[in-house]
Amino acid sequence: MSFETISVIGLGYIGLPTAAMFASRKKKVIGVDVNQHVVDTINQGKIHIVEPDLDMIVHVAVTEGYLKAVMSPEPADAFLIAVPTPFKACNEGGIPEPDLRYIESAAKAIALVLKKGDLVILESTSPVGATEQMADWLAKARADLSFPQHAGEDADINVAHCPERVLPGHVVRELVENDRVIGGMSQRCSERSVELYKTFVQGDCVITNARTAEMAKLTENSCRDVQIAFANELSIICDKLDIDVWELISLANRHPRINILQPGPGVGGHCIAVDPWFIVSKTPEQAQLIHTARKVNDAKPEWVINKVKLAIADFLQANPSKTASEVRITCFGLAFKPNIDDLRESPSLAIAQKIAKMHASVVNFVEPNISELSSAISKNAQLVELDEATNNTDIAVLLVDHSEFKSVKAFSLGTVIVDTKGIWK
């Protein structure tokens, strides 16, 4: 059974590029999002996120009639769910649990338009068992259809999990080139999912079961989190011992079997800062190392803030005629990683906001990938251009190694630099 019409639920950083890739292969694609601005923007042939090359693909797809955006699901042959999976709020020091309400909402929405022969794929990064839970929500909503948890290979609706595994800033290329892990709830579910993805995927589509596919994505990001935690902990140790951590890592990495990552202000984004908790919350007694890594990385922003406080004290000591309210502070970078506009779970943003909240005067923010600050960001902050900031700051706090920042040659004489990425050291 061919896939003539494909629906993508959630048109964010993963959903929109995925929809665009199918549309670029002359498939009819219906994108669904609950945000009216997102829907309107896409239907104008434009994009609402920063991702290289995506704007051209979306423009062509919309212009040629292969892609449209709507706010409610319409009938299709395959449905890909790419909605957020955050974690629930918890007490300080507690273990956050995954919040599946967006997946549940998406499942109940598409259930209304499902027909025999349809394929439903959960792409959202999910805790183990989420695909089965989604299938149960679908089954309860559509008792007239059979699902693989009950009917196996003979199910009316096929269900699978296929986690995204792309790097922001390289999504268009990696969607095509990267291997995909596909976990169907039956062999038939997996085979049909492979058929769908092979519309544009040039990498291998490797078949497993749904639970292993879910765990594969969590494992990839937890591994990265542990590696980053080692680098972040090393940076704190080196600061204590008056050692240049970046020189140290460079020397250690000359060993043929050592590859230490670079430290930073913490860990952010919709994956690495979130996914390990899905494992920890499910198996708290067993996930000791993963849990410790999360605590190390979550504690790094507070360590950076303390370094800023010390920098302010050093500046005031060197400039006794000035008061704390006269100290000009600039935070360079708000995104969770270089050269993108994504602020989700960004430790840099959290640090900048806390600095703005604690400081006695307005704090300058420099983020070349956004045009304005959200109203949710501290009122004690203002967005400024890079040139203005470098010539008008006493405390420079480097939080993200955007390419624009690497070209900065010098600051005003007497500027105190807090560099969390080692590019201005």
N, C-alpha and C positions, 0 to 999 in steps of 0.2 A: 504494500500500500504506500503510495508516494505521498510526499509532504508538499502540497501546493501552497498552503497558507500556514504561516508560522506566527504565533503570538508570543511576545516577550513581555512578561509582567515585571515592571520596575525598570525605568529608563535612566538609571544612574550611571555610575562609572563603569559598570560591567554590562548592564542590560542594553544600554544604547549602542555601544560598540558591537555587541553580539547581534542585535537587530540589524545594524548597518551591514555587517558582514553577510548575513543571509540575503538581505536586499540587494547587495552588490552582485550576488549570484543569480539575480533575476527571480528571486522568490518573493511572493507577496507576503509582506510582514506587517503585522498589526502590533504596535507598541502600546502598552497600557501603563499609565501612571496616574496617581491621585493628585498630582500637582498641576493645576491649570496652566501655570506659567511654563512648565516643562513641556506640556503637550502643545501649547501654542508656539513655542520657540521651535520645536522640531518640525511642526507642520509648515513653518516658514522656511524650512530647509537650513536652519541654524542649529547650533548646539549650545547647551547651557553649562558645559564643563570644559576644562582645558585638557586636551589630549591631541598630540600631534597627528595630523592627517585625517582625523575623524571628521572634521568640518566638511572637507571636500566630498568624502564618501556619503555623508548624510545628505548634503545638498543635491548630489546627483540622484541618490535613491528616492528622495522626496519629489524632485523635479520630474523624474521618469515614472512616478506613480507606484513604485515598489514598496515604499515605506510611508505609513501614516501613524499618527499617535492619537489615542483616544483615552477617555477616563474610565470606561467600563469595558470589560472583556467582550469580545465578539467571537462567533464560531471560528474555529481553525482546526488544523490537522495535528498540530503539535503546540504545546504550551511550555515555555521555559520560564521558570520563576526565579527572578534575580532581585529579591528584595532584601533589605537589611536584616541582620540577625544580631542585635546588640545583646548586652546582658542586663539583668535586672539590678536595680540599685540594692546595695547591702550595707550593713554597718561597717565602719572602718576596721580593717583587718579580717573581714569575713571573706567568704568565697562567693564571688558573683555567679549567678545561675543564668543560663541562656534564656532570652526572651523570644519566643516563637510566634508572637502575636501577628507579625507582619506576614509570616508564612501562612498562618491559619487564615488570615483575612484574604490573602491571595487565593488560597485553595478554595475557600467558600465562594469567592467571586467567579472563578473559572468553572466551578461545578455547575453553575446555572446554564452554561453553554456547551458542556461536554456532550459528545456523541460516541457511539460505538466505533472503535478503531483509532481513537485519539491517543496521543502520547503526551505524558506529563513528565517533565524533567525539573527536578529541584537543583538549581545552580548555586543558591545561597549557601555560604559556608555554614555548616550546621553541626550540632552535637550528634553523637552516635544515636541512631534511632529516629531522627527527625523525618527521614523519607517515609518510614513506616507510619509515623504519626500523621504525616500529610496524607498518605493513602487512606488512613482511617477517617480523616476529616472529609475527604472526597466521597468515600463510601457511605458515610452517614448522610451526606447531602444528596446523594444520588443512588437511592436504593434500587432503582430500575436498571442500574449498570453493574457489571461485575468487575472486581479489582484483583490484582495478583495475590494479595494476602489471603484471598479466599479461593480464587479460581485458577491460580498459577498461570500456566502457559496459555490457558483458554480464556483469560480475562478479556473483557470488552475494552478496558482501558489499560494501557501499559504505563508503568511508573518506574522512574530511575533517578539516580543522583549522579550529577556530573559537576564537580566543583570547578570554579574558575581558578586559574593559576597563572595570572598574568601580572606584569610589572607596570604600575602606573607610569605613563610617559612612553611606554612601548607596547601598549595594549593592542593596537591594530596589527602589528607584526606578530606578536606572540599569540594572539588568537588563532592565527593561521599556522604558525610554525610549531607551537608547543604540542607535546603529547597530551592527550586527555585520558583521565581515569574515569571509566564509566561503570557505575554499579547499578545494574537493573535488579528489580525485585523478582525477576525470572530471566531465563536465558533469552526468551523472546523480547522482553523489555530492553535488554542490553543490545541485542542485535539491531533492533529498530532505532535505538539511540545512536549507535555507530553510523547507521545509514543516514540519519539526520545530520550529524556533525560532519560527516565526510562531504557535505555540501561545500564546505570551505576549508576544513581542517586538513593540513598537509602532514602534520605529525601523526604518530601512532595513536589509535584509540584502543586503550588497553581495558579489557573487560574484567570486572570483579563483581562482588556483591555490594549492595547498597551500604551496608555498615562499614565495610572496608574502605569504600570510596570516601565516605564521610570522614573516617579516621585518617585517611591518607592526607587530606588537606590540613587537618588539625596537626598532624605529625610534622608536615613540612614547615608550618609556621611556628610550632613549638620548638623545633630544632633551631630555627633562626633566633627565636627569643632567648634560648639558652646560650647560644653563641654570642649574642649581643650583650647579655647579662655578664658574661665573662669579661668582655671588653670594657663594659661600664664599671664593673667592680675593679678591674685593673687600673682604670683611670683614677679612681678614688684612692687606691693604694699608692699609686705613683705620685699623686698630689701630696699625700702625707709624707712621702719619702723624698720629695723634691726631685723627681725624675720626670723627664719629658716622655709622656706615655706614647706619643706618636713616633718618636724616634725609637723607643723600646720595641713597639710593635713591628716597625719596619725592620729592625734587626732580627727579631724573633722569626719573622716571616721569611727570612732568608734560608731558614731550615727547609729542606725539600718536602717535609711532611707536616708543616705548620702553616695555618692560614687563619690568623686571628683577625676578626673584623674590627672596624673602627668604632670607638666609643662616641657617644653623643649625649644629648640632654635627656634621653629617655627613649621610649618606644611608642610609636603612634600608628595611626591608620586603622582601617576597618578590619584588619586581619591579625597581624602579629600581636597587637596589644589586647586582642579580644579572644582569639581562638584557643590559646592555651587554657583559659578558664573553662572552656567546654570540657576539656579532659579532666582538669582538676575537680570540677564540680561533680563529675560522674564517678571519679575514682580518687577521692581525696587521700585515702590512706596509701595508695600506690604511687601517686604522682608527686613524689617529694621533690625531686630535682626541678621539674617543670614549675611547681609552685614556688620554689625558692627563686628561680629565675624571674618569675613575674614580680615578686616582692623587690628584688634588686632593681629591676628596671622601673618599677613604679615609684621607687624611692629616689631615683636620680634627679627628677625635677626639683625636689626640695633641696637637694645638695647644691644644685646650680643656683637656686635662689639665695642660699646662704653665701655662696661665692660672690653674688652681686652685692649683698649687704656688706661683706668685707671690702669689696671694691669701693663702695660709697664711703666707707670709713677711711680707707686709704686716701681717697681723693680729698676728703675734708681735712685730713691731717696735713696733706701737702698744700692745701689752700685754706688756711685758717680764717681768711676774711669772708669765706662763703658759708651760707647756711645750707641745711639739707634740702630746703625747698628750692634752692637755686641750682642744684645739681641737675644737669641735663642728661637724661638717660635715653638711649635708643636701643630697641630690640630689633635685631636683623633676622627676619624669617619667622613666619607663623605656620607654614605648612608642615605636614608630618614627615616630609622627605623633600629632597632637592627638586627644583624645576617643575613643580606641579602646584595646583591651587587647592588641593584637598586638605582641609583642616580637621577632618574627622579624627577624634582621639589624639590630637596632636599635642605632644608634651611641650613643644615650643610655644604654641598658643596658650596653654595653661600657665606656663612660666611667665610669658609676657603679661598676661592678664593679672597674675598675682603681683608682679612688679608694679604694674599700673595702680593696683588697688592699695599697695602699701606705701607708694611714693607720695610725697607731699605736693608734687606738681605734675603737669601733663607729661606723659611718657610718649616718645615717638616710636611708631612701629614702621618698619620697612618690609613690605611683602610685594615684590614685583609682579606676582601672578594674580593679584586681586586688585580691583579698582576702588573698593570701598570697604569699610569695616561694618560688620553686622551690628545692629542695634543691641545685640546681646553681649557684645564685647564692651569692656569697661569704658565708661564715659570719660575717664581720666586718660584716654589714649587718643592719638591722632595718627592717621596714615600719612607718611611723607615720602618724598622721592629719595633715592639713594644719594644723589649728589648733595642735597640739602642736609641729609643726616650726617654724612661723613665730616662735614665742615661745621657742624653745630651740635656736638655731643661731648660730654665729659666721661660718661661710662658707656662703652660700646659692648653690647651683649650679643655675640654671634650664636644663633640657635640653629640655623639651617644653612648648609653649604650650597646655596643657589649659585649658579654659574656667574651671575652678575656680581656677587660678593667676592668671588675669587680674583676679580680684576682690581679690587680696591688696593691702592698702593700705600696710602698713609692717612692717618687722622691728624687732627690738630694736636699741637704739642701739649703734652700733659694728659691726654686722653687715656683712661684706664680701660684695658680690654679684657673682657671675659669671653674666651673663645672655647666653645664646647665641641668644635669640630676640627680644630687644629689647622685652620687655613690662614690665620693671622698671627700665629705664634712667632 
